[in-house]
Amino acid sequence: MAIRKKSTKSPPVLSHEFVLQNHADIVSCVAMVFLLGLMFEITAKASIIFVTLQYNVTLSATEEQTTESTSLYYCGIKDLATVFFYMLVAIIIHAIIQEYVLDKINRRMHFSKTKHSKFNESGQLSAFYLFSCIWGTFILVSENYISDPTILWRAYPHSLMTFQMKFFYISQLAYWFHAFPELYFQKTKKEDIPRQLVYIGLYLFHIAGAYLLNLNHLGLVLLVLHYFVEFLFHISRLFYFSDEKYQKGFSLWAVLFVLGRLLTLILSVLTVGFGLARAENQKLDFSTGNFNVLAVRIAVLASICITQAFMMWKFINFQLRRWREHSTSQAPAVKKKPAVTKGRSSRKGTENGVNGTVTSSGADSPRNRKEKSS
């Protein structure tokens, strides 16, 4: 009888792209469950909490306002369900951009592993920052934030929001929450995880703080300003990966980064330190959403100032590192001066040596052999 040998072949290793696609398919199925739940009366009440915005209030028309009634929204605990659903949507969009855009570019450019991960990070973030900047600017223009800056603190608390405003904040929270599972899906290196956890946590802390403390007007302006500067950095890094001689984008980003930090501090102090400090109602009231008290104002300003200082510290270290790398790459090679020995001409030194230094073969020159024979 023929004895069959056991196969020593290792099981096939799943590719990184296949793993990402597999996770995206699972998330898509979960999201479809909530959408299909809207079709049946039994599950519609539960599914609608995840898919649509909650806590809407319809204001009747008055003589001073338009003739049509308007629907406004406020925040509540059910928003967590909505954030969870749109977090799934963000994971699906992330996988689509990765598969149909970034992976195709990576195959053509043949990046190294380090550049590959950085290119994917900048590609995803630049798309998100660009979309958020356009959307946020549209809200600022439609609600006259630019023409009337006093709206940042006037009539606080801003507990009632328009549909666009609330959906913007829900989308922002959903995107940054989706960044946590993406650390696993993208197989992020262990040494890069602490850095990404820090900036993801900072985004969630400030966006959720502005949303829960009813400082959504100020938060929207600061987010658009910050996202524009970050978009310029990541799009410049994408161009840098294609051509390492490209440095103009980083120079412009460095100037706008410093200006962005200054504008952030000015708007924050102007709104929280002066506008809200002079408001008539300065009593803590959870029912109306009024958090305009001294302790909250100090905490808000302290968190913004500390974050801006931390970002400037990281920025200065980044610029110093780039300056050192640029100076070392541009430094000319130091030429050694020819060593002149006593009793020998420079011509003999050149013949017997390399670059003006005497080699070991000089000990066996004809003159030395003549002296030894005598």
RAWOCOR-V428669 format. One record per residue. N is the residue number from 1. SS is DSSP state (h for helix, s for strand, l for the rest). PHI is phi in radians with two decimals (999 if undefined). OMEGA is omega in radians with two decimals (* if undefined). Layout:
# RAWOCOR-V428669
N,SS,PHI,OMEGA + N,SS,PHI,OMEGA
This chain:
# RAWOCOR-V428669
1,l,999,3.14 + 2,l,-1.39,-3.13 + 3,l,-1.58,3.14 + 4,l,-1.45,3.11 + 5,l,-1.45,3.10 + 6,l,-1.22,-3.13 + 7,l,-1.26,3.14 + 8,l,-1.67,-3.12 + 9,l,-1.24,3.11 + 10,l,-1.33,3.13 + 11,l,-1.11,-3.11 + 12,l,-1.08,3.14 + 13,l,-1.49,3.14 + 14,l,-1.28,-3.14 + 15,l,-1.26,-3.13 + 16,h,-1.11,-3.13 + 17,h,-1.16,3.12 + 18,h,-1.15,3.12 + 19,h,-1.10,3.12 + 20,h,-1.09,-3.14 + 21,h,-1.15,3.12 + 22,h,-1.13,3.10 + 23,h,-1.14,3.13 + 24,h,-1.12,3.11 + 25,h,-1.16,3.12 + 26,h,-1.13,3.14 + 27,h,-1.14,3.12 + 28,h,-1.10,3.12 + 29,h,-1.14,3.12 + 30,h,-1.13,3.11 + 31,h,-1.13,3.12 + 32,h,-1.16,3.10 + 33,h,-1.07,3.12 + 34,h,-1.19,3.14 + 35,h,-1.22,3.10 + 36,h,-1.18,3.10 + 37,h,-1.12,3.11 + 38,l,-1.25,-3.06 + 39,l,-1.43,-3.09 + 40,l,-2.01,-3.05 + 41,h,-1.16,-3.08 + 42,h,-1.20,-3.06 + 43,h,-1.73,-3.05 + 44,h,-1.13,-3.10 + 45,h,-1.13,3.12 + 46,h,-1.36,-3.10 + 47,h,-1.22,-3.08 + 48,h,-1.16,3.09 + 49,h,-1.16,-3.12 + 50,h,-1.42,-2.96 + 51,h,-1.55,-3.04 + 52,l,-1.81,3.11 + 53,l,-1.30,-3.08 + 54,l,-1.83,3.05 + 55,l,1.09,3.08 + 56,s,-1.66,3.13 + 57,s,-2.26,3.13 + 58,s,-1.73,3.12 + 59,s,-1.69,3.13 + 60,l,-1.28,-3.11 + 61,l,-1.27,3.08 + 62,l,-2.12,-3.13 + 63,l,-1.20,-3.11 + 64,l,-1.34,-3.09 + 65,l,-1.66,3.13 + 66,l,-1.25,-3.09 + 67,l,-1.37,-3.13 + 68,l,-1.73,3.08 + 69,l,-1.32,-3.10 + 70,s,-2.08,3.11 + 71,s,-1.90,3.10 + 72,s,-2.08,-3.04 + 73,s,-2.29,3.00 + 74,l,-2.28,-3.03 + 75,l,-1.58,3.14 + 76,l,-2.91,-3.07 + 77,l,-1.20,3.14 + 78,l,-1.19,3.11 + 79,h,-1.11,3.10 + 80,h,-1.10,3.10 + 81,h,-1.16,3.13 + 82,h,-1.18,3.10 + 83,h,-1.10,3.14 + 84,h,-1.11,-3.12 + 85,h,-1.13,-3.11 + 86,h,-1.31,2.95 + 87,h,-1.16,3.05 + 88,h,-1.11,3.10 + 89,h,-1.11,3.12 + 90,h,-1.12,3.11 + 91,h,-1.13,3.12 + 92,h,-1.14,3.13 + 93,h,-1.13,3.09 + 94,h,-1.02,-3.14 + 95,h,-1.16,3.13 + 96,h,-1.14,3.12 + 97,h,-1.10,-3.12 + 98,h,-1.15,-3.04 + 99,h,-1.34,-2.97 + 100,h,-1.65,-3.12 + 101,h,-2.14,-2.98 + 102,h,-1.23,-3.13 + 103,h,-1.12,3.12 + 104,h,-1.16,3.10 + 105,h,-1.19,3.14 + 106,h,-1.08,3.13 + 107,h,-1.14,-3.12 + 108,h,-1.35,-3.05 + 109,h,-1.45,3.13 + 110,l,0.98,3.14 + 111,l,-1.28,2.99 + 112,l,-1.29,-3.11 + 113,h,-1.10,3.14 + 114,h,-1.17,3.12 + 115,h,-1.17,-3.14 + 116,h,-1.08,-3.13 + 117,h,-1.19,3.12 + 118,h,-1.19,3.10 + 119,h,-1.14,3.10 + 120,h,-1.11,3.13 + 121,h,-1.09,-3.13 + 122,h,-1.19,3.12 + 123,h,-1.13,3.12 + 124,h,-1.16,-3.09 + 125,h,-1.20,3.13 + 126,h,-1.13,3.08 + 127,h,-1.13,3.13 + 128,h,-1.17,-3.13 + 129,h,-1.11,3.13 + 130,h,-1.11,3.13 + 131,h,-1.10,-3.13 + 132,h,-1.18,3.12 + 133,h,-1.12,-3.14 + 134,h,-1.15,-3.14 + 135,h,-1.13,3.14 + 136,h,-1.12,3.11 + 137,h,-1.13,3.09 + 138,h,-1.07,3.12 + 139,h,-1.17,3.13 + 140,h,-1.08,-3.13 + 141,h,-1.26,-3.09 + 142,h,-1.18,-3.12 + 143,l,-1.81,3.02 + 144,l,1.05,3.09 + 145,l,-1.24,-3.07 + 146,l,-1.30,-3.11 + 147,l,-1.29,-3.11 + 148,l,-2.32,-3.11 + 149,h,-1.15,-3.13 + 150,h,-1.16,3.12 + 151,h,-1.20,3.11 + 152,h,-1.12,-3.13 + 153,l,-2.18,-3.11 + 154,l,-1.26,3.11 + 155,l,1.06,3.03 + 156,l,-1.25,0.18 + 157,l,-1.48,3.11 + 158,l,-1.60,-3.07 + 159,l,-1.32,3.13 + 160,l,-1.70,-3.09 + 161,s,-2.16,3.01 + 162,l,-1.30,3.14 + 163,h,-1.07,-3.13 + 164,h,-1.11,-3.12 + 165,h,-1.13,-3.11 + 166,h,-1.18,-3.14 + 167,h,-1.14,3.08 + 168,h,-1.11,-3.13 + 169,h,-1.21,3.09 + 170,h,-1.09,-3.14 + 171,h,-1.17,3.12 + 172,h,-1.13,3.11 + 173,h,-1.11,3.14 + 174,h,-1.13,-3.11 + 175,h,-1.15,-3.09 + 176,h,-1.30,3.00 + 177,h,-1.25,3.14 + 178,h,-1.20,3.14 + 179,h,-1.18,3.12 + 180,h,-1.18,3.09 + 181,h,-1.16,3.12 + 182,h,-1.18,3.05 + 183,h,-1.07,3.08 + 184,h,-1.43,-3.11 + 185,h,-1.11,-3.10 + 186,l,-1.50,3.14 + 187,l,0.95,-3.09 + 188,l,-1.15,3.13 + 189,l,-1.13,-3.11 + 190,h,-1.10,-3.12 + 191,h,-1.28,3.12 + 192,h,-1.60,-3.07 + 193,h,-1.12,3.13 + 194,h,-1.01,3.14 + 195,h,-1.09,-3.12 + 196,h,-1.24,3.09 + 197,h,-1.12,-3.13 + 198,h,-1.15,-3.06 + 199,h,-1.33,3.02 + 200,h,-1.16,3.11 + 201,h,-1.10,3.11 + 202,h,-1.14,3.10 + 203,h,-1.08,-3.12 + 204,h,-1.13,-3.13 + 205,h,-1.10,-3.08 + 206,h,-1.33,3.13 + 207,h,-1.18,3.11 + 208,h,-1.14,3.10 + 209,h,-1.11,3.11 + 210,h,-1.13,-3.11 + 211,h,-1.28,-3.08 + 212,h,-1.38,3.14 + 213,l,-1.53,3.12 + 214,l,1.04,3.01 + 215,l,-1.81,-3.04 + 216,h,-1.19,3.10 + 217,h,-1.16,3.12 + 218,h,-1.14,-3.14 + 219,h,-1.08,3.13 + 220,h,-1.13,-3.14 + 221,h,-1.10,-3.12 + 222,h,-1.19,3.12 + 223,h,-1.17,3.13 + 224,h,-1.10,3.12 + 225,h,-1.09,-3.12 + 226,h,-1.21,-3.12 + 227,h,-1.13,3.13 + 228,h,-1.11,3.13 + 229,h,-1.16,3.13 + 230,h,-1.18,3.09 + 231,h,-1.09,3.13 + 232,h,-1.11,3.13 + 233,h,-1.14,-3.06 + 234,h,-1.27,3.09 + 235,h,-1.24,3.06 + 236,h,-1.19,3.11 + 237,h,-1.19,3.07 + 238,h,-1.14,3.09 + 239,h,-1.17,3.13 + 240,h,-1.16,3.12 + 241,h,-1.16,3.10 + 242,h,-1.38,3.12 + 243,l,-2.55,-3.07 + 244,l,-1.22,3.08 + 245,l,-1.41,-3.10 + 246,l,-1.34,-3.13 + 247,l,-2.30,-3.06 + 248,h,-1.14,-3.13 + 249,h,-1.11,3.12 + 250,h,-1.18,3.11 + 251,h,-1.15,3.10 + 252,h,-1.16,3.11 + 253,h,-1.11,-3.13 + 254,h,-1.08,3.13 + 255,h,-1.19,-3.11 + 256,h,-1.21,3.10 + 257,h,-1.11,3.13 + 258,h,-1.15,3.11 + 259,h,-1.12,3.11 + 260,h,-1.13,3.10 + 261,h,-1.16,3.13 + 262,h,-1.15,3.12 + 263,h,-1.12,3.11 + 264,h,-1.09,3.12 + 265,h,-1.16,-3.13 + 266,h,-1.12,-3.13 + 267,h,-1.15,-3.13 + 268,h,-1.18,3.13 + 269,h,-1.16,-3.14 + 270,h,-1.14,-3.09 + 271,h,-1.40,-3.04 + 272,h,-1.45,-3.05 + 273,h,-1.36,-3.10 + 274,h,-2.00,-3.08 + 275,h,-1.12,-3.12 + 276,h,-1.25,3.13 + 277,h,-1.17,-3.13 + 278,h,-1.68,3.14 + 279,l,-1.21,-3.10 + 280,l,-1.27,-3.09 + 281,l,-1.55,3.12 + 282,l,-2.23,3.11 + 283,l,-2.08,3.13 + 284,l,-1.26,-3.09 + 285,s,-2.48,-3.11 + 286,l,-1.26,-3.11 + 287,l,-1.17,3.11 + 288,l,-1.65,-3.13 + 289,l,1.37,-3.14 + 290,s,-1.64,3.11 + 291,l,-2.04,-3.08 + 292,l,-1.46,3.04 + 293,l,-2.21,-3.03 + 294,h,-1.07,-3.09 + 295,h,-1.09,-3.14 + 296,h,-1.19,3.14 + 297,h,-1.11,3.12 + 298,h,-1.12,-3.14 + 299,h,-1.12,3.14 + 300,h,-1.13,-3.14 + 301,h,-1.12,3.14 + 302,h,-1.13,3.14 + 303,h,-1.13,3.13 + 304,h,-1.19,-3.12 + 305,h,-1.13,3.14 + 306,h,-1.13,3.13 + 307,h,-1.14,3.12 + 308,h,-1.14,3.10 + 309,h,-1.15,3.10 + 310,h,-1.09,3.12 + 311,h,-1.17,3.10 + 312,h,-1.16,3.11 + 313,h,-1.12,3.08 + 314,h,-1.13,-3.14 + 315,h,-1.15,3.14 + 316,h,-1.13,3.09 + 317,h,-1.09,3.11 + 318,h,-1.13,-3.14 + 319,h,-1.19,3.11 + 320,h,-1.13,3.12 + 321,h,-1.15,3.10 + 322,h,-1.14,-3.13 + 323,h,-1.17,3.10 + 324,h,-1.15,3.13 + 325,h,-1.11,3.14 + 326,h,-1.20,-3.13 + 327,h,-1.20,3.13 + 328,h,-1.23,3.13 + 329,h,-1.30,-3.12 + 330,h,-1.62,-3.10 + 331,l,-1.20,3.14 + 332,l,-1.26,3.13 + 333,l,-1.19,-3.10 + 334,l,-1.39,3.14 + 335,l,-1.50,3.12 + 336,l,-1.44,3.12 + 337,l,-1.33,-3.14 + 338,l,-1.15,-3.12 + 339,l,-1.48,-3.13 + 340,l,-1.73,3.13 + 341,l,-1.73,-3.12 + 342,l,-1.28,3.07 + 343,l,1.44,3.11 + 344,l,-2.28,3.13 + 345,l,-1.41,3.11 + 346,h,-1.17,3.14 + 347,h,-1.18,3.12 + 348,h,-1.14,3.12 + 349,h,-1.12,3.14 + 350,h,-1.24,-3.13 + 351,h,-1.21,-3.08 + 352,h,-1.50,-3.06 + 353,s,-2.09,3.08 + 354,s,-2.11,-3.10 + 355,l,0.97,3.05 + 356,l,1.46,3.13 + 357,s,-1.96,-3.10 + 358,s,-1.35,3.14 + 359,l,-1.66,-3.11 + 360,h,-1.25,3.13 + 361,h,-1.23,3.14 + 362,h,-1.16,3.14 + 363,h,-1.30,-3.13 + 364,h,-1.89,3.12 + 365,l,-1.22,-3.14 + 366,h,-1.00,-3.12 + 367,h,-1.13,3.14 + 368,h,-1.18,3.12 + 369,h,-1.18,3.12 + 370,h,-1.15,3.14 + 371,h,-1.18,-3.14 + 372,h,-1.22,-3.13 + 373,h,-1.17,3.10 + 374,l,-1.30,*
